Structures are given as C-alpha cells and as structure tokens.
Amino acid sequence: MEQLINLLKEKTGIDDATANKIADFIKEHADELPAMLMGGNNKDNPMAGIMDAAKGLMGNKD
C-alpha cells in the first residue's frame, strides 16, 4: 500500500492525505475497478467511462 501511495504522490504531485484517500478507495473497490476503467456509456453505472473522462482531463483524446 505504501508503494502505491508513494507512486500516486510522485506521479501526480498530490499530498499525503489525498494519496491515502485514493489508495483506500482503490483497496475498497479493487474488484470494481476493471469495469470502471473499461469506459463506455452505461447509464446504469455512473462510474462507466471514468477512463475516458480522465483522458479528457489530461488532454488525451485517444
């Protein structure tokens, strides 16, 4: 877990508290993450397309 937190801080520049919150979220929802990251327009799943949204935030339209 500590390695994930350090990687989050290194790659994004976020603070310790935020990195810990993200790591906790990932740990709690590990089984759901693949579906969340697949993308798509599934209106029944508000997390669908999260990867597409993240790409858009980072300026990557691919």
mmCIF file of the N, C-alpha and C atoms, coordinates in Angstrom:
data_MODEL
# 
_entry.id   MODEL 
# 
loop_
_atom_site.group_PDB 
_atom_site.id 
_atom_site.type_symbol 
_atom_site.label_atom_id 
_atom_site.label_alt_id 
_atom_site.label_comp_id 
_atom_site.label_asym_id 
_atom_site.label_entity_id 
_atom_site.label_seq_id 
_atom_site.pdbx_PDB_ins_code 
_atom_site.Cartn_x 
_atom_site.Cartn_y 
_atom_site.Cartn_z 
_atom_site.occupancy 
_atom_site.B_iso_or_equiv 
_atom_site.pdbx_formal_charge 
_atom_site.auth_seq_id 
_atom_site.auth_comp_id 
_atom_site.auth_asym_id 
_atom_site.auth_atom_id 
_atom_site.pdbx_PDB_model_num 
ATOM 1   N N  . MET A 1 1  ? 0.828   -1.183 0.000   1.00 0.00 ? 1  MET A N  1 
ATOM 2   C CA . MET A 1 1  ? 0.000   0.000  0.000   1.00 0.00 ? 1  MET A CA 1 
ATOM 3   C C  . MET A 1 1  ? 0.878   1.254  0.000   1.00 0.00 ? 1  MET A C  1 
ATOM 4   N N  . GLU A 1 2  ? 1.951   1.195  0.757   1.00 0.00 ? 2  GLU A N  1 
ATOM 5   C CA . GLU A 1 2  ? 2.852   2.357  0.825   1.00 0.00 ? 2  GLU A CA 1 
ATOM 6   C C  . GLU A 1 2  ? 3.465   2.674  -0.541  1.00 0.00 ? 2  GLU A C  1 
ATOM 7   N N  . GLN A 1 3  ? 3.769   1.625  -1.308  1.00 0.00 ? 3  GLN A N  1 
ATOM 8   C CA . GLN A 1 3  ? 4.326   1.827  -2.641  1.00 0.00 ? 3  GLN A CA 1 
ATOM 9   C C  . GLN A 1 3  ? 3.311   2.542  -3.545  1.00 0.00 ? 3  GLN A C  1 
ATOM 10  N N  . LEU A 1 4  ? 2.045   2.155  -3.459  1.00 0.00 ? 4  LEU A N  1 
ATOM 11  C CA . LEU A 1 4  ? 1.000   2.810  -4.239  1.00 0.00 ? 4  LEU A CA 1 
ATOM 12  C C  . LEU A 1 4  ? 0.878   4.276  -3.847  1.00 0.00 ? 4  LEU A C  1 
ATOM 13  N N  . ILE A 1 5  ? 0.883   4.556  -2.564  1.00 0.00 ? 5  ILE A N  1 
ATOM 14  C CA . ILE A 1 5  ? 0.768   5.931  -2.076  1.00 0.00 ? 5  ILE A CA 1 
ATOM 15  C C  . ILE A 1 5  ? 1.934   6.773  -2.584  1.00 0.00 ? 5  ILE A C  1 
ATOM 16  N N  . ASN A 1 6  ? 3.138   6.224  -2.492  1.00 0.00 ? 6  ASN A N  1 
ATOM 17  C CA . ASN A 1 6  ? 4.314   6.958  -2.975  1.00 0.00 ? 6  ASN A CA 1 
ATOM 18  C C  . ASN A 1 6  ? 4.242   7.208  -4.474  1.00 0.00 ? 6  ASN A C  1 
ATOM 19  N N  . LEU A 1 7  ? 3.771   6.218  -5.223  1.00 0.00 ? 7  LEU A N  1 
ATOM 20  C CA . LEU A 1 7  ? 3.638   6.375  -6.669  1.00 0.00 ? 7  LEU A CA 1 
ATOM 21  C C  . LEU A 1 7  ? 2.597   7.435  -7.009  1.00 0.00 ? 7  LEU A C  1 
ATOM 22  N N  . LEU A 1 8  ? 1.477   7.426  -6.320  1.00 0.00 ? 8  LEU A N  1 
ATOM 23  C CA . LEU A 1 8  ? 0.450   8.443  -6.541  1.00 0.00 ? 8  LEU A CA 1 
ATOM 24  C C  . LEU A 1 8  ? 1.010   9.844  -6.297  1.00 0.00 ? 8  LEU A C  1 
ATOM 25  N N  . LYS A 1 9  ? 1.722   10.009 -5.210  1.00 0.00 ? 9  LYS A N  1 
ATOM 26  C CA . LYS A 1 9  ? 2.306   11.320 -4.880  1.00 0.00 ? 9  LYS A CA 1 
ATOM 27  C C  . LYS A 1 9  ? 3.346   11.735 -5.913  1.00 0.00 ? 9  LYS A C  1 
ATOM 28  N N  . GLU A 1 10 ? 4.183   10.796 -6.315  1.00 0.00 ? 10 GLU A N  1 
ATOM 29  C CA . GLU A 1 10 ? 5.246   11.088 -7.272  1.00 0.00 ? 10 GLU A CA 1 
ATOM 30  C C  . GLU A 1 10 ? 4.691   11.484 -8.639  1.00 0.00 ? 10 GLU A C  1 
ATOM 31  N N  . LYS A 1 11 ? 3.714   10.704 -9.114  1.00 0.00 ? 11 LYS A N  1 
ATOM 32  C CA . LYS A 1 11 ? 3.196   10.911 -10.473 1.00 0.00 ? 11 LYS A CA 1 
ATOM 33  C C  . LYS A 1 11 ? 2.231   12.092 -10.577 1.00 0.00 ? 11 LYS A C  1 
ATOM 34  N N  . THR A 1 12 ? 1.547   12.426 -9.474  1.00 0.00 ? 12 THR A N  1 
ATOM 35  C CA . THR A 1 12 ? 0.518   13.465 -9.574  1.00 0.00 ? 12 THR A CA 1 
ATOM 36  C C  . THR A 1 12 ? 0.828   14.733 -8.781  1.00 0.00 ? 12 THR A C  1 
ATOM 37  N N  . GLY A 1 13 ? 1.743   14.641 -7.828  1.00 0.00 ? 13 GLY A N  1 
ATOM 38  C CA . GLY A 1 13 ? 2.063   15.803 -7.015  1.00 0.00 ? 13 GLY A CA 1 
ATOM 39  C C  . GLY A 1 13 ? 1.052   16.070 -5.911  1.00 0.00 ? 13 GLY A C  1 
ATOM 40  N N  . ILE A 1 14 ? 0.193   15.088 -5.613  1.00 0.00 ? 14 ILE A N  1 
ATOM 41  C CA . ILE A 1 14 ? -0.807  15.283 -4.564  1.00 0.00 ? 14 ILE A CA 1 
ATOM 42  C C  . ILE A 1 14 ? -0.166  15.097 -3.186  1.00 0.00 ? 14 ILE A C  1 
ATOM 43  N N  . ASP A 1 15 ? -0.862  15.588 -2.168  1.00 0.00 ? 15 ASP A N  1 
ATOM 44  C CA . ASP A 1 15 ? -0.345  15.491 -0.806  1.00 0.00 ? 15 ASP A CA 1 
ATOM 45  C C  . ASP A 1 15 ? -0.619  14.112 -0.206  1.00 0.00 ? 15 ASP A C  1 
ATOM 46  N N  . ASP A 1 16 ? -0.023  13.866 0.962   1.00 0.00 ? 16 ASP A N  1 
ATOM 47  C CA . ASP A 1 16 ? -0.149  12.571 1.640   1.00 0.00 ? 16 ASP A CA 1 
ATOM 48  C C  . ASP A 1 16 ? -1.601  12.186 1.912   1.00 0.00 ? 16 ASP A C  1 
ATOM 49  N N  . ALA A 1 17 ? -2.380  13.135 2.430   1.00 0.00 ? 17 ALA A N  1 
ATOM 50  C CA . ALA A 1 17 ? -3.771  12.834 2.799   1.00 0.00 ? 17 ALA A CA 1 
ATOM 51  C C  . ALA A 1 17 ? -4.587  12.411 1.579   1.00 0.00 ? 17 ALA A C  1 
ATOM 52  N N  . THR A 1 18 ? -4.421  13.120 0.479   1.00 0.00 ? 18 THR A N  1 
ATOM 53  C CA . THR A 1 18 ? -5.162  12.794 -0.736  1.00 0.00 ? 18 THR A CA 1 
ATOM 54  C C  . THR A 1 18 ? -4.715  11.443 -1.294  1.00 0.00 ? 18 THR A C  1 
ATOM 55  N N  . ALA A 1 19 ? -3.424  11.200 -1.303  1.00 0.00 ? 19 ALA A N  1 
ATOM 56  C CA . ALA A 1 19 ? -2.913  9.918  -1.789  1.00 0.00 ? 19 ALA A CA 1 
ATOM 57  C C  . ALA A 1 19 ? -3.447  8.763  -0.940  1.00 0.00 ? 19 ALA A C  1 
ATOM 58  N N  . ASN A 1 20 ? -3.526  8.963  0.359   1.00 0.00 ? 20 ASN A N  1 
ATOM 59  C CA . ASN A 1 20 ? -4.072  7.926  1.241   1.00 0.00 ? 20 ASN A CA 1 
ATOM 60  C C  . ASN A 1 20 ? -5.545  7.672  0.955   1.00 0.00 ? 20 ASN A C  1 
ATOM 61  N N  . LYS A 1 21 ? -6.314  8.732  0.709   1.00 0.00 ? 21 LYS A N  1 
ATOM 62  C CA . LYS A 1 21 ? -7.740  8.577  0.392   1.00 0.00 ? 21 LYS A CA 1 
ATOM 63  C C  . LYS A 1 21 ? -7.915  7.788  -0.909  1.00 0.00 ? 21 LYS A C  1 
ATOM 64  N N  . ILE A 1 22 ? -7.109  8.107  -1.906  1.00 0.00 ? 22 ILE A N  1 
ATOM 65  C CA . ILE A 1 22 ? -7.198  7.406  -3.187  1.00 0.00 ? 22 ILE A CA 1 
ATOM 66  C C  . ILE A 1 22 ? -6.817  5.942  -3.020  1.00 0.00 ? 22 ILE A C  1 
ATOM 67  N N  . ALA A 1 23 ? -5.749  5.685  -2.288  1.00 0.00 ? 23 ALA A N  1 
ATOM 68  C CA . ALA A 1 23 ? -5.314  4.303  -2.055  1.00 0.00 ? 23 ALA A CA 1 
ATOM 69  C C  . ALA A 1 23 ? -6.387  3.517  -1.311  1.00 0.00 ? 23 ALA A C  1 
ATOM 70  N N  . ASP A 1 24 ? -7.022  4.146  -0.322  1.00 0.00 ? 24 ASP A N  1 
ATOM 71  C CA . ASP A 1 24 ? -8.106  3.479  0.404   1.00 0.00 ? 24 ASP A CA 1 
ATOM 72  C C  . ASP A 1 24 ? -9.273  3.163  -0.527  1.00 0.00 ? 24 ASP A C  1 
ATOM 73  N N  . PHE A 1 25 ? -9.611  4.109  -1.404  1.00 0.00 ? 25 PHE A N  1 
ATOM 74  C CA . PHE A 1 25 ? -10.684 3.882  -2.367  1.00 0.00 ? 25 PHE A CA 1 
ATOM 75  C C  . PHE A 1 25 ? -10.349 2.701  -3.272  1.00 0.00 ? 25 PHE A C  1 
ATOM 76  N N  . ILE A 1 26 ? -9.119  2.690  -3.782  1.00 0.00 ? 26 ILE A N  1 
ATOM 77  C CA . ILE A 1 26 ? -8.692  1.596  -4.661  1.00 0.00 ? 26 ILE A CA 1 
ATOM 78  C C  . ILE A 1 26 ? -8.780  0.263  -3.938  1.00 0.00 ? 26 ILE A C  1 
ATOM 79  N N  . LYS A 1 27 ? -8.336  0.232  -2.698  1.00 0.00 ? 27 LYS A N  1 
ATOM 80  C CA . LYS A 1 27 ? -8.380  -1.004 -1.912  1.00 0.00 ? 27 LYS A CA 1 
ATOM 81  C C  . LYS A 1 27 ? -9.816  -1.469 -1.692  1.00 0.00 ? 27 LYS A C  1 
ATOM 82  N N  . GLU A 1 28 ? -10.707 -0.540 -1.355  1.00 0.00 ? 28 GLU A N  1 
ATOM 83  C CA . GLU A 1 28 ? -12.103 -0.883 -1.074  1.00 0.00 ? 28 GLU A CA 1 
ATOM 84  C C  . GLU A 1 28 ? -12.864 -1.315 -2.327  1.00 0.00 ? 28 GLU A C  1 
ATOM 85  N N  . HIS A 1 29 ? -12.457 -0.826 -3.495  1.00 0.00 ? 29 HIS A N  1 
ATOM 86  C CA . HIS A 1 29 ? -13.199 -1.081 -4.731  1.00 0.00 ? 29 HIS A CA 1 
ATOM 87  C C  . HIS A 1 29 ? -12.379 -1.841 -5.766  1.00 0.00 ? 29 HIS A C  1 
ATOM 88  N N  . ALA A 1 30 ? -11.374 -2.569 -5.315  1.00 0.00 ? 30 ALA A N  1 
ATOM 89  C CA . ALA A 1 30 ? -10.473 -3.267 -6.240  1.00 0.00 ? 30 ALA A CA 1 
ATOM 90  C C  . ALA A 1 30 ? -11.221 -4.173 -7.208  1.00 0.00 ? 30 ALA A C  1 
ATOM 91  N N  . ASP A 1 31 ? -12.260 -4.851 -6.726  1.00 0.00 ? 31 ASP A N  1 
ATOM 92  C CA . ASP A 1 31 ? -12.989 -5.769 -7.601  1.00 0.00 ? 31 ASP A CA 1 
ATOM 93  C C  . ASP A 1 31 ? -13.839 -5.044 -8.642  1.00 0.00 ? 31 ASP A C  1 
ATOM 94  N N  . GLU A 1 32 ? -14.149 -3.776 -8.408  1.00 0.00 ? 32 GLU A N  1 
ATOM 95  C CA . GLU A 1 32 ? -14.961 -2.990 -9.335  1.00 0.00 ? 32 GLU A CA 1 
ATOM 96  C C  . GLU A 1 32 ? -14.129 -2.197 -10.337 1.00 0.00 ? 32 GLU A C  1 
ATOM 97  N N  . LEU A 1 33 ? -12.845 -2.013 -10.067 1.00 0.00 ? 33 LEU A N  1 
ATOM 98  C CA . LEU A 1 33 ? -12.015 -1.146 -10.894 1.00 0.00 ? 33 LEU A CA 1 
ATOM 99  C C  . LEU A 1 33 ? -11.944 -1.547 -12.364 1.00 0.00 ? 33 LEU A C  1 
ATOM 100 N N  . PRO A 1 34 ? -11.793 -2.821 -12.701 1.00 0.00 ? 34 PRO A N  1 
ATOM 101 C CA . PRO A 1 34 ? -11.733 -3.143 -14.137 1.00 0.00 ? 34 PRO A CA 1 
ATOM 102 C C  . PRO A 1 34 ? -12.957 -2.639 -14.915 1.00 0.00 ? 34 PRO A C  1 
ATOM 103 N N  . ALA A 1 35 ? -14.132 -2.805 -14.363 1.00 0.00 ? 35 ALA A N  1 
ATOM 104 C CA . ALA A 1 35 ? -15.342 -2.331 -15.040 1.00 0.00 ? 35 ALA A CA 1 
ATOM 105 C C  . ALA A 1 35 ? -15.366 -0.806 -15.117 1.00 0.00 ? 35 ALA A C  1 
ATOM 106 N N  . MET A 1 36 ? -14.908 -0.156 -14.057 1.00 0.00 ? 36 MET A N  1 
ATOM 107 C CA . MET A 1 36 ? -14.875 1.309  -14.048 1.00 0.00 ? 36 MET A CA 1 
ATOM 108 C C  . MET A 1 36 ? -13.935 1.850  -15.120 1.00 0.00 ? 36 MET A C  1 
ATOM 109 N N  . LEU A 1 37 ? -12.840 1.158  -15.340 1.00 0.00 ? 37 LEU A N  1 
ATOM 110 C CA . LEU A 1 37 ? -11.818 1.636  -16.267 1.00 0.00 ? 37 LEU A CA 1 
ATOM 111 C C  . LEU A 1 37 ? -12.080 1.278  -17.718 1.00 0.00 ? 37 LEU A C  1 
ATOM 112 N N  . MET A 1 38 ? -13.057 0.412  -17.974 1.00 0.00 ? 38 MET A N  1 
ATOM 113 C CA . MET A 1 38 ? -13.316 -0.042 -19.338 1.00 0.00 ? 38 MET A CA 1 
ATOM 114 C C  . MET A 1 38 ? -13.925 1.034  -20.222 1.00 0.00 ? 38 MET A C  1 
ATOM 115 N N  . GLY A 1 39 ? -14.619 1.982  -19.647 1.00 0.00 ? 39 GLY A N  1 
ATOM 116 C CA . GLY A 1 39 ? -15.236 3.029  -20.443 1.00 0.00 ? 39 GLY A CA 1 
ATOM 117 C C  . GLY A 1 39 ? -16.604 2.627  -20.927 1.00 0.00 ? 39 GLY A C  1 
ATOM 118 N N  . GLY A 1 40 ? -17.137 3.442  -21.793 1.00 0.00 ? 40 GLY A N  1 
ATOM 119 C CA . GLY A 1 40 ? -18.454 3.161  -22.348 1.00 0.00 ? 40 GLY A CA 1 
ATOM 120 C C  . GLY A 1 40 ? -19.501 4.127  -21.836 1.00 0.00 ? 40 GLY A C  1 
ATOM 121 N N  . ASN A 1 41 ? -20.707 3.968  -22.318 1.00 0.00 ? 41 ASN A N  1 
ATOM 122 C CA . ASN A 1 41 ? -21.807 4.868  -21.973 1.00 0.00 ? 41 ASN A CA 1 
ATOM 123 C C  . ASN A 1 41 ? -22.912 4.129  -21.240 1.00 0.00 ? 41 ASN A C  1 
ATOM 124 N N  . ASN A 1 42 ? -22.560 3.394  -20.233 1.00 0.00 ? 42 ASN A N  1 
ATOM 125 C CA . ASN A 1 42 ? -23.535 2.628  -19.466 1.00 0.00 ? 42 ASN A CA 1 
ATOM 126 C C  . ASN A 1 42 ? -24.229 3.550  -18.468 1.00 0.00 ? 42 ASN A C  1 
ATOM 127 N N  . LYS A 1 43 ? -25.449 3.955  -18.777 1.00 0.00 ? 43 LYS A N  1 
ATOM 128 C CA . LYS A 1 43 ? -26.180 4.886  -17.915 1.00 0.00 ? 43 LYS A CA 1 
ATOM 129 C C  . LYS A 1 43 ? -26.560 4.257  -16.573 1.00 0.00 ? 43 LYS A C  1 
ATOM 130 N N  . ASP A 1 44 ? -26.575 2.924  -16.499 1.00 0.00 ? 44 ASP A N  1 
ATOM 131 C CA . ASP A 1 44 ? -26.869 2.242  -15.241 1.00 0.00 ? 44 ASP A CA 1 
ATOM 132 C C  . ASP A 1 44 ? -25.683 2.261  -14.291 1.00 0.00 ? 44 ASP A C  1 
ATOM 133 N N  . ASN A 1 45 ? -24.510 2.572  -14.809 1.00 0.00 ? 45 ASN A N  1 
ATOM 134 C CA . ASN A 1 45 ? -23.295 2.601  -13.993 1.00 0.00 ? 45 ASN A CA 1 
ATOM 135 C C  . ASN A 1 45 ? -22.683 3.994  -14.090 1.00 0.00 ? 45 ASN A C  1 
ATOM 136 N N  . PRO A 1 46 ? -22.863 4.825  -13.066 1.00 0.00 ? 46 PRO A N  1 
ATOM 137 C CA . PRO A 1 46 ? -22.338 6.187  -13.128 1.00 0.00 ? 46 PRO A CA 1 
ATOM 138 C C  . PRO A 1 46 ? -20.819 6.243  -13.215 1.00 0.00 ? 46 PRO A C  1 
ATOM 139 N N  . MET A 1 47 ? -20.136 5.138  -12.901 1.00 0.00 ? 47 MET A N  1 
ATOM 140 C CA . MET A 1 47 ? -18.677 5.122  -12.985 1.00 0.00 ? 47 MET A CA 1 
ATOM 141 C C  . MET A 1 47 ? -18.181 4.699  -14.367 1.00 0.00 ? 47 MET A C  1 
ATOM 142 N N  . ALA A 1 48 ? -19.086 4.252  -15.233 1.00 0.00 ? 48 ALA A N  1 
ATOM 143 C CA . ALA A 1 48 ? -18.689 3.836  -16.574 1.00 0.00 ? 48 ALA A CA 1 
ATOM 144 C C  . ALA A 1 48 ? -18.088 5.033  -17.301 1.00 0.00 ? 48 ALA A C  1 
ATOM 145 N N  . GLY A 1 49 ? -17.028 4.790  -17.998 1.00 0.00 ? 49 GLY A N  1 
ATOM 146 C CA . GLY A 1 49 ? -16.388 5.851  -18.766 1.00 0.00 ? 49 GLY A CA 1 
ATOM 147 C C  . GLY A 1 49 ? -15.408 6.689  -17.973 1.00 0.00 ? 49 GLY A C  1 
ATOM 148 N N  . ILE A 1 50 ? -15.081 6.271  -16.761 1.00 0.00 ? 50 ILE A N  1 
ATOM 149 C CA . ILE A 1 50 ? -14.172 7.072  -15.938 1.00 0.00 ? 50 ILE A CA 1 
ATOM 150 C C  . ILE A 1 50 ? -12.816 7.248  -16.625 1.00 0.00 ? 50 ILE A C  1 
ATOM 151 N N  . MET A 1 51 ? -12.382 6.218  -17.345 1.00 0.00 ? 51 MET A N  1 
ATOM 152 C CA . MET A 1 51 ? -11.097 6.321  -18.029 1.00 0.00 ? 51 MET A CA 1 
ATOM 153 C C  . MET A 1 51 ? -11.180 7.354  -19.142 1.00 0.00 ? 51 MET A C  1 
ATOM 154 N N  . ASP A 1 52 ? -12.296 7.384  -19.868 1.00 0.00 ? 52 ASP A N  1 
ATOM 155 C CA . ASP A 1 52 ? -12.472 8.393  -20.919 1.00 0.00 ? 52 ASP A CA 1 
ATOM 156 C C  . ASP A 1 52 ? -12.462 9.797  -20.329 1.00 0.00 ? 52 ASP A C  1 
ATOM 157 N N  . ALA A 1 53 ? -13.111 9.961  -19.196 1.00 0.00 ? 53 ALA A N  1 
ATOM 158 C CA . ALA A 1 53 ? -13.134 11.269 -18.544 1.00 0.00 ? 53 ALA A CA 1 
ATOM 159 C C  . ALA A 1 53 ? -11.745 11.663 -18.080 1.00 0.00 ? 53 ALA A C  1 
ATOM 160 N N  . ALA A 1 54 ? -10.991 10.722 -17.543 1.00 0.00 ? 54 ALA A N  1 
ATOM 161 C CA . ALA A 1 54 ? -9.628  11.017 -17.097 1.00 0.00 ? 54 ALA A CA 1 
ATOM 162 C C  . ALA A 1 54 ? -8.751  11.419 -18.266 1.00 0.00 ? 54 ALA A C  1 
ATOM 163 N N  . LYS A 1 55 ? -8.906  10.720 -19.391 1.00 0.00 ? 55 LYS A N  1 
ATOM 164 C CA . LYS A 1 55 ? -8.129  11.077 -20.582 1.00 0.00 ? 55 LYS A CA 1 
ATOM 165 C C  . LYS A 1 55 ? -8.457  12.496 -21.022 1.00 0.00 ? 55 LYS A C  1 
ATOM 166 N N  . GLY A 1 56 ? -9.735  12.844 -20.988 1.00 0.00 ? 56 GLY A N  1 
ATOM 167 C CA . GLY A 1 56 ? -10.145 14.188 -21.382 1.00 0.00 ? 56 GLY A CA 1 
ATOM 168 C C  . GLY A 1 56 ? -9.556  15.247 -20.475 1.00 0.00 ? 56 GLY A C  1 
ATOM 169 N N  . LEU A 1 57 ? -9.512  14.970 -19.199 1.00 0.00 ? 57 LEU A N  1 
ATOM 170 C CA . LEU A 1 57 ? -8.940  15.918 -18.246 1.00 0.00 ? 57 LEU A CA 1 
ATOM 171 C C  . LEU A 1 57 ? -7.455  16.132 -18.492 1.00 0.00 ? 57 LEU A C  1 
ATOM 172 N N  . MET A 1 58 ? -6.796  15.093 -19.003 1.00 0.00 ? 58 MET A N  1 
ATOM 173 C CA . MET A 1 58 ? -5.368  15.185 -19.249 1.00 0.00 ? 58 MET A CA 1 
ATOM 174 C C  . MET A 1 58 ? -5.060  15.630 -20.682 1.00 0.00 ? 58 MET A C  1 
ATOM 175 N N  . GLY A 1 59 ? -6.092  15.962 -21.436 1.00 0.00 ? 59 GLY A N  1 
ATOM 176 C CA . GLY A 1 59 ? -5.887  16.441 -22.801 1.00 0.00 ? 59 GLY A CA 1 
ATOM 177 C C  . GLY A 1 59 ? -5.630  15.354 -23.805 1.00 0.00 ? 59 GLY A C  1 
ATOM 178 N N  . ASN A 1 60 ? -5.838  14.101 -23.427 1.00 0.00 ? 60 ASN A N  1 
ATOM 179 C CA . ASN A 1 60 ? -5.619  12.970 -24.329 1.00 0.00 ? 60 ASN A CA 1 
ATOM 180 C C  . ASN A 1 60 ? -6.962  12.534 -24.882 1.00 0.00 ? 60 ASN A C  1 
ATOM 181 N N  . LYS A 1 61 ? -7.174  12.728 -26.162 1.00 0.00 ? 61 LYS A N  1 
ATOM 182 C CA . LYS A 1 61 ? -8.450  12.394 -26.793 1.00 0.00 ? 61 LYS A CA 1 
ATOM 183 C C  . LYS A 1 61 ? -8.449  11.008 -27.412 1.00 0.00 ? 61 LYS A C  1 
ATOM 184 N N  . ASP A 1 62 ? -7.322  10.274 -27.360 1.00 0.00 ? 62 ASP A N  1 
ATOM 185 C CA . ASP A 1 62 ? -7.233  8.939  -27.992 1.00 0.00 ? 62 ASP A CA 1 
ATOM 186 C C  . ASP A 1 62 ? -8.027  7.911  -27.284 1.00 0.00 ? 62 ASP A C  1 
# 
